């Protein structure tokens, strides 16, 4: 059974954020090139004209008050939802913002690609998909796009904790139940072995180094420009290549 959707027009980006990361507590507000990780993410989202609104979805943890304060400074609303039922938190945020199409973003990806977000939203709208994601991008540069109807359906049919915590996991495990599109990354940014997310202290230091060493000081670097830079300077990713060899 496939759940068909109407053509949603109101696109809202929902950023899930919390201070209580196990591997790198407080990473959402870690500083990179004079701005917080959250600030970098919001600035990149705001370059996507198709996105009408942005909201940050946090947990009741008192430490998350710092994220709410930073969101307010950046003129973005926030909502407090369940710590572990992230799916319910997303539905609450989407309902508050009257979203018809949702862009799911996590707050550890300061190099999220505005161009990729635009492409995913356009693909979802053009073909009326329930869910769209791009595969084989550098880790931390993409997002997921789904309709409000799909989010509501997930909330109704999923009860396992792993599905509630990882919002779209049920779709990935049951793709035939939905009208999904797994878009292939363009050749110029097809770099699944490049890691550009902030999950550990090493990740953060590498992203800081990349920002510091990019040839021109500007914040609007496209993903293509970042990938070209990394292709020319493989030493930035050597740490991850070595880790993969050890793991293998």
VENGI-V385237 format. One record per pair of residues at least 12 apart in sequence whose C-alpha atoms are under 7 Angstrom apart, sorted by the first residue. I is the first residue (numbers start at 1). J is the second residue. Records with the same first field share a line. If there is no record, write none. Layout:
BEGIN
I->J + J
END
This chain:
BEGIN
1->177
2->177 + 178 + 179
3->178
4->130
5->128 + 130 + 149
7->125 + 128
8->100 + 101
9->100 + 101
10->52 + 99 + 100 + 101
11->50 + 51 + 52 + 99 + 100 + 101 + 102
12->51 + 52 + 53 + 54 + 99 + 101 + 102 + 103
13->51 + 53 + 54 + 55 + 102 + 103 + 104 + 105
14->54 + 55 + 56 + 57 + 102 + 103 + 104 + 105
15->55 + 56 + 57 + 104 + 105 + 106 + 107
16->56 + 57 + 58 + 105 + 106 + 107
17->56 + 57 + 58 + 106 + 107
18->58 + 59 + 64
19->63 + 64
23->199 + 200
24->199 + 200 + 201
28->107 + 108
32->208
33->208 + 211 + 212
37->108 + 110
38->107
40->110
41->109 + 110 + 112
44->112 + 114
45->114
47->114
48->114 + 118
50->118
54->76
55->76 + 77 + 78
56->77 + 78 + 79
57->78 + 79 + 80 + 81 + 89 + 93
58->79 + 80 + 81
59->80 + 81 + 82 + 83
60->80 + 81 + 83
79->93
84->165
85->164 + 165
86->164 + 165 + 166 + 167
87->155 + 164 + 165 + 167
88->155
91->151
99->148
100->147 + 148
101->146 + 147 + 148
102->145 + 146 + 147 + 148
103->143 + 144 + 145 + 146
104->143 + 144 + 145
105->143
108->197 + 198 + 199
109->140 + 141 + 197 + 198
111->140 + 141 + 196
112->140 + 141 + 142
113->141 + 142 + 222 + 223
116->142
117->142 + 143
120->132 + 133 + 145
121->145
129->179 + 180 + 181
130->146 + 147 + 150 + 178 + 179 + 180
131->145 + 146 + 147 + 179 + 180 + 181
132->144 + 145 + 146 + 180 + 181 + 182
133->145 + 181 + 182 + 183
134->182 + 183 + 184 + 185
135->182 + 183 + 184 + 185
136->184 + 185 + 190 + 191 + 192
137->185 + 189 + 190 + 191 + 192
138->191 + 192 + 193 + 194 + 195 + 196
139->192 + 194 + 195 + 196 + 197
140->195 + 196 + 197
141->196
188->224
189->224 + 227
194->237
206->236
END
